[in-house]
Amino acid sequence: MTEPPLNQDTTLGQAYHHAMNGIAILVAEDLTVLYANPAYRDLTGFTEQELIGKTFPELTKQIDGESSIPSYELERLLASAEAVYDTDHVIKHKLDYDIRTHQRWAQYPATIPNGDSALLIVELSAKGPDMAFEAMVSSMPDYQDLYSLMTRNAQDLISVSTPDGVLIYVSPSSWSLLGIKQEEFIGRKRKDFYHPEDAAQMDQPGKLYSEKDRFVRRIRHKDGRFLWFEIWSHVVRDKEGKPEKILSVGRNVTDRKKYEDRLKKAKRIAHMGSWEWDLVRGDLSISEETGRIIGETSTEKITSFEDLLERIHPDDREPVKAVVEQSLQDGLPASLKCRVVHPDGKIRTIRNQWETVSIKDGRPLQMIGMVQDITEQTHMEERLRASERNYRIISEHSLDFISRHAVDEHLTILYASPICFQMLGYEQEEMIGTSGLSYVHPEDRELFKNALKHNERGRYLDTYVYRFRKKDQTYVWFETSSRYTFDNKDQVKELVSISRNVTERKQYMQQIEKLSYEHALILNAVSEGIFGLDIEGKTTFINPAGAQMLGFCPNDTPETLDLRVIEQYGPGGLSSVGTPILQAIHSGRSHQQKEAVLWKKDGTSFLAEYQVTPLFDNGVRKGAVVVFRDITGEKEIIKAKESAERADRAKSEFLSVMSHELRTPMNGIIGMTDLLMQTAMDDEQRNYAGIISQSSEALLMILNDILDFSKIEAGKMVLNREPVPVREAMDNLLDLFVHRAAEKNIELKYEIADNVPELIIGDPVRLRQVLVNLVGNAIKFTDTGSIVITVGMKSAVPFQSALLEFKVVDTGIGIPQSKQHQLFQSFSQLHPAINRKYGGTGLGLAICKNLVELMGGIIGVESEESQGATFYFTVAVGLPDDEGEFVDSDDSASENDGEEELSDFAYEKLRILVAEDNPVNQRLLAAILQHIGCQMDLASNGEEAVEAVAKKRYDLIFMDIQMPVMDGLTASRRIREQFPGHSPVILALTAFARQEDKDACLSSGMQGFLSKPIRSNEVKKILQKWAGLLDK
C-alpha cells in the first residue's frame, strides 16, 4: 500500500496512517489528492492509483451546487492549525452514483516533501459515522492541540480508557448526551455506566472492546433511563505492539433502535425479512427475520446466492435461477413464489420480490429485496380452492336447491343448481338472469322484502317457509336459509340461498295441528296437572287442572305463566336452580318424585307426586312434560304407615333379641334332658324325661320360628346355593315323620315325577324347613287316611334352571274357603278351638310363604271343609351341567371314615378346652364329653382360655362367643397370633345363627360352629369329624 507523502521522521504522520479506521483523504493546498485511506477507497470504489493526482472537486460536489470549499475557508484553514471547517458533500462513486456525507476539514499537522501544507478531510458520516480516527488521535498526550481541534464541537461520545476499561478521558459531549460531567467518569470502570445485561456481556472475552465489531449497548443517563449507543473502538499500541489505550466513539442511536425494533417486530409479525446482494463482491447479507424464514442456523450461514439456492426446494431451483437471471438482464423489479427446505426437513413457502440497482450504462450493481413467509396463506388458498371445489360438488349434487342472487330489488338469480330441473321443472339457463321474487307466491313476497330490508347488513337471514312456483304453474312449499357474502372491502356482494322442498312436512304439520287439537281436548279433561317446559325451563303449556292446582287462571297463556314460583326445597334447602325437574331436563332422563313440595302462585305450598318425562326431537332434547297430582290428603296416611312400619321393625328386632336370649337357658334344659335320657331310669322316670324333652323341643321350634320370622321381616334372610339330591332329601323328610304317622295309623309316602332331575341347586335347609312345616301340619290336622308328597317340574331351561312344584296332599279336616285368606298371615289362626286342640303359634305358614318367595316361587292351598287339603308351592332351582359334578366324594368318604374310626379312636387322648362363662353350659358340656370319654379343662372367659393355651397344648377348643373380660372372637385371634406353631381346632359355641356371625367367627380364626342348644349327638358328630383329622 502506498504511504502518504509525509516526512519519514514524522511520527505523527505515521500514527495518522496506521490509525485511519475512519473515512479520510489527504489533499494538497491546490486540492490535489495526496492520499486516500482504505475506508475511503472501499466507500467510493476507486483504487489508490485512480485517486492520486485527481482534484477533490472531481470527486465531490457541494450539495447546493457551489465549489467543494469556499476560498476564504481554504485560506483560513491554511493560516491556522486550530481552524476546522464542517460541511455536507455528495461523494461520487466510481459507478457514478452519489454518496451523501458530512465532512470535517482541518490542517494536516505535518508538511509534505515539497514543503507545502496539506489538508486532512475526515468523512464524519457516510454509510456509518466513524470517529475512531479522531478518538485515537485525541488520546495521544503529545498532540492535545489536534485532539482539541477534532473534538471540541463533536456531538458523539468520545472516550479513552486503559485496556482493562478504566476511563482516563471522556469528551465534553457527555454532559449534553448523558447529563454527566467529564470528571464523573475519570478513574471509573467503563462498564459501570452500562445496563447490567450489557455490562455482563462486557465481561466476556473480546466483548469489552473490539477493533472488528461494533456494539450497540445501553448507557445509563443521569436521570436513570438508558440510551442506546452504537460504539466502535480502536486500540493504540506501544512500540512493542501491546495495547496501551482504547479509543472509543459512541453515537446516540436510541431513536434508530426504537425504529429498528418496531420495524423488526412488524416484519416478524408479517413474517417478512430483507436482504441485499452486492453483485460486485458477490456478498449476500440477510436480516434476522429472513434467516429465520429460510432456515439459517448458527452453523450454516447464508452469505452468498449459492448458499440461498441450496435452501430452495429442488423442484423450484431452476425457475428461481431463470427469474433472477432475467432480472439481471433487464434490470426490472421481479417477484416469485417458491419453497425453501429447512435443515430439519420442514418446507416453507415464501414470496420474494426485489429491485436491481444499476449504473448508467445498465450494469447491475446491487439487488435489494424483501422475503415473506406465506406458508399459512398458501395453505389457506389451497383450502379455499378445495372449499370451492367442494362447493361446486355440493351444489351440483345436492338434493337441495342452491342459488345465488344479486342484491337488488328483484333478487336476480346469478346461479341455480342442477336440481332445479328435477325439483321445479326448470333448466338452469331458464332461471339464471330472471327475478328470484317472481317465483315466490304473491302472498309471500312481502315476507322476503321485509327480510331484505331488516337484514341489509346482516350476515344471515332467518329461515322462511313460503310457496315457490314450478314450471307447471303449481306451487311447492320451500324452506329457505340465506346468507350474504362480502367482498374485500366488506361490502355486500351477493346472496346465497339453500332451499328445501318441505311440501310433505307442511302437510304433516297440518295433520299434527289437527292431532294437537284432539290432544288439547284430552289434556283439558284429565284431573292430573300437566305442563310443558322447554330446554331452558320456560313454560310452553299447562292444562286447566294444573293451572288450578298451581293457582293460575285457566285462561292464562303459557307466555304469561311464571312457573319459576314452583321452587322445590329439599332437606338441604335446594333452590330451583338445582331442582330435580331442571336436572331431568338438562340430563335428558326421566325422573319420578313420590313426594315433593310444590309452590303455588300465591306463595302457599302443597305436597305433590310428579313424573318428569324429557321430550326429544330426532335425538335432540327439546324440554320435558311434567305430570303431577296433589297428594296433600295422603300425608297423614303416609305418616301413619311409616309409624306402623317403624313399630313393626322394632317388634321384629325385639323378637330377634328375645329369641336369642331364650335359647341360652333352653340350651341347659335340652342338653341336660338329653343326658338324662341316656342314664338308667325306670319307666315312670323315662316318661317324665320324655315329656320334658318333647316340651323343650316344641319350645325351641317356636323360638326358631320367631327368629326366622324376624330375619325375614328385617330382610336379613340369606339363601345358600348348593347341590340337593332330591330323592335323598325326600327320604330324610319321611324318616323324620314316619313314627308320628305310624302312631296315628296314617299312610305317609312321596312320589317324584320322571322329569325331575336327581340333583338340583338350591338351599336344602330352607327347602326342608318348608316341607317339614307343611308335612307337620298335615299330620297334625289328619286323624286318619293318608298324606302324599309329590314333586314335579313345571318348566325348565336345560342345564340352567327349572321350576319345581311340591304338593302335600292330606285327608284331614280341611279348611273353609272363607278362612283360607288368613292362612299365610303372621300370628293368624283359624279358630281358637282349633288352636286349643292342635296348638301352634300361627307363624309357620307365614314363614313358609316368605321362604318360598325368597326362593323365587309361590305358595297356595286348595281345600274344602272336611275334604282334606292340598298345599302346593314352587321353587326356582338351578340345574348342573353334569348331574354328578357336584357330588363331593371326599366329604362323603371322610364322613364314612369318621364313623368307622369312631370305635377305634381313643377319645381320652384328645386334649379339649371348654371356654364358657355360663355354669349350666359348663356342666352340660363337661357331662357330654365325660360321657363320650374325653378329658377337658374349663375356662370362664377368653383371657383364661389364652392363658390355658399358653400353659398346655390342646387339640380342640370349644369357644363361647359372648364372655366377660375377653370375648371368644378376640381370644381366638390372640391364640392364632401368639401360638402360630401350635394351632388347635377352635369351634364356636353360639346361640346366633346369622351369616354375619359365622363370617366373624371364621375371620377370627375359628374353624367350625356348635349351635346352642347343645345336644349330645351334635357333640359326637363334631368330635367324630375332627377326631379323625387330628388322629391323621
C-alpha positions, 0 to 999 in steps of 0.5 A: 500500500502506498504511504502518504507523502509525509516526512519519514521522521514524522511520527505523527504522520505515521500514527495518522496512517496506521490509525485511519479506521475512519473515512479520510483523504489527504489533499494538497493546498491546490486540492490535489489528492495526496492520499486516500485511506482504505475506508475511503477507497472501499466507500467510493470504489476507486483504487489508490492509483485512480485517486492520486493526482485527481482534484477533490472537486472531481470527486465531490460536489457541494450539495447546493451546487457551489465549489467543494470549499469556499476560498476564504475557508481554504485560506483560513484553514491554511493560516491556522492549525486550530481552524476546522471547517464542517460541511455536507458533500455528495461523494461520487462513486466510481459507478457514478452514483452519489454518496451523501456525507458530512465532512470535517476539514482541518490542517494536516499537522505535518508538511509534505516533501515539497514543503507545502501544507496539506489538508486532512478531510475526515468523512464524519458520516457516510454509510456509518459515522466513524470517529475512531480516527479522531478518538485515537488521535485525541488520546495521544498526550503529545498532540492535545492541540489536534485532539482539541481541534477534532473534538471540541464541537463533536456531538458523539461520545468520545472516550479513552480508557486503559485496556482493562476499561478504566476511563482516563478521558471522556469528551465534553459531549457527555454532559449534553448526551448523558447529563454527566460531567467529564470528571464523573467518569475519570478513574471509573470502570467503563462498564459501570455506566452500562445496563447490567445485561450489557455490562455482563456481556462486557465481561466476556472475552473480546466483548469489552472492546473490539477493533472488528465489531461494533456494539450497540449497548445501553448507557445509563443517563443521569436521570436513570433511563438508558440510551442506546449507543452504537460504539466502535473502538480502536486500540493504540499500541506501544512500540512493542505492539501491546495495547496501551489505550482504547479509543472509543466513539459512541453515537446516540442511536436510541431513536434508530433502535426504537425504529429498528425494533418496531420495524423488526417486530412488524416484519416478524409479525408479517413474517417478512425479512430483507436482504441485499446482494452486492453483485460486485463482491458477490456478498449476500447479507440477510436480516434476522427475520429472513434467516429465520424464514429460510432456515439459517442456523448458527452453523450454516450461514447464508452469505452468498446466492449459492448458499440461498439456492441450496435452501430452495426446494429442488423442484423450484431451483431452476425457475428461481435461477431463470427469474433472477437471471432475467432480472439481471438482464433487464434490470426490472423489479421481479417477484416469485413464489417458491419453497425453501427446505429447512435443515430439519426437513420442514418446507416453507413457502415464501414470496420474494420480490426485489429491485436491481440497482444499476449504473448508467450504462445498465450494469447491475450493481446491487439487488435489494429485496424483501422475503415473506413467509406465506406458508399459512396463506398458501395453505389457506388458498389451497383450502379455499380452492378445495372449499370451492371445489367442494362447493361446486360438488355440493351444489351440483349434487345436492338434493337441495336447491342452491342459488345465488342472487344479486342484491337488488330489488328483484333478487336476480338469480346469478346461479341455480343448481342442477336440481332445479330441473328435477325439483321445479321443472326448470333448466338452469339457463331458464332461471339464471338472469330472471327475478328470484321474487317472481317465483315466490307466491304473491302472498309471500313476497312481502315476507322476503322484502321485509327480510331484505330490508331488516337484514341489509347488513346482516350476515344471515337471514332467518329461515322462511317457509313460503310457496315457490312456483314450478314450471307447471304453474303449481306451487311447492312449499320451500324452506329457505336459509340465506346468507350474504357474502362480502367482498374485500372491502366488506361490502355486500356482494351477493346472496346465497340461498339453500332451499328445501322442498318441505311440501310433505312436512307442511302437510304433516304439520297440518295433520299434527295441528289437527292431532294437537287439537284432539290432544288439547281436548284430552289434556283439558279433561284429565284431573292430573296437572300437566305442563310443558317446559322447554330446554331452558325451563320456560313454560310452553303449556299447562292444562286447566287442572294444573293451572288450578292446582298451581293457582293460575287462571285457566285462561292464562297463556303459557307466555304469561305463566311464571312457573319459576314460583314452583321452587322445590326445597329439599332437606338441604334447602335446594333452590330451583336452580338445582331442582330435580325437574331442571336436572331431568331436563338438562340430563335428558332422563326421566325422573319420578318424585313420590313426594315433593313440595310444590309452590303455588302462585300465591306463595302457599305450598302443597305436597305433590307426586310428579313424573318428569318425562324429557321430550326429544326431537330426532335425538335432540332434547327439546324440554320435558312434560311434567305430570303431577297430582296433589297428594296433600290428603295422603300425608297423614296416611303416609305418616301413619304407615311409616309409624306402623312400619317403624313399630313393626321393625322394632317388634321384629328386632325385639323378637330377634333379641328375645329369641336369642336370649331364650335359647341360652337357658333352653340350651341347659334344659335340652342338653341336660334332658338329653343326658338324662335320657341316656342314664338308667331310669325306670319307666315312670322316670323315662316318661317324665324325661320324655315329656320334658324333652318333647316340651323343650323341643316344641319350645325351641321350634317356636323360638326358631320360628320367631327368629326366622320370622324376624330375619325375614321381616328385617330382610336379613334372610340369606339363601345358600346355593348348593347341590340337593339330591332330591330323592335323598332329601325326600327320604330324610323328610319321611324318616323324620315323620314316619313314627308320628304317622305310624302312631296315628295309623296314617299312610305317609309316602312321596312320589317324584315325577320322571322329569325331575332331575336327581340333583338340583341347586338350591338351599336344602335347609330352607327347602326342608324347613318348608316341607317339614312345616307343611308335612307337620301340619298335615299330620297334625290336622289328619286323624286318619287316611293318608298324606302324599308328597309329590314333586314335579317340574313345571318348566325348565331351561336345560342345564340352567334352571327349572321350576319345581312344584311340591304338593302335600296332599292330606285327608284331614279336616280341611279348611273353609274357603272363607278362612283360607285368606288368613292362612299365610298371615303372621300370628293368624289362626283359624279358630281358637278351638282349633288352636286349643286342640292342635296348638301352634303359634300361627307363624309357620305358614307365614314363614313358609310363604316368605321362604318360598318367595325368597326362593323365587316361587309361590305358595297356595292351598286348595281345600274344602271343609272336611275334604282334606287339603292340598298345599302346593308351592314352587321353587326356582332351582338351578340345574348342573351341567353334569348331574354328578359334578357336584357330588363331593366324594371326599366329604362323603368318604371322610364322613364314612371314615369318621364313623368307622374310626369312631370305635377305634379312636381313643377319645381320652387322648384328645386334649379339649378346652371348654371356654364358657362363662355360663355354669349350666353350659359348663356342666352340660358340656363337661357331662357330654364329653365325660360321657363320650370319654374325653378329658377337658379343662374349663375356662370362664372367659377368653383371657383364661382360655389364652392363658390355658393355651399358653400353659398346655397344648390342646387339640380342640377348643370349644369357644363361647362367643359372648364372655366377660373380660375377653370375648371368644372372637378376640381370644381366638385371634390372640391364640392364632397370633401368639401360638402360630406353631401350635394351632388347635381346632377352635369351634364356636359355641353360639346361640346366633345363627346369622351369616354375619356371625359365622363370617366373624367367627371364621375371620377370627380364626375359628374353624367350625360352629356348635349351635346352642342348644347343645345336644349330645349327638351334635357333640359326637358328630363334631368330635367324630369329624375332627377326631379323625383329622387330628388322629391323621 
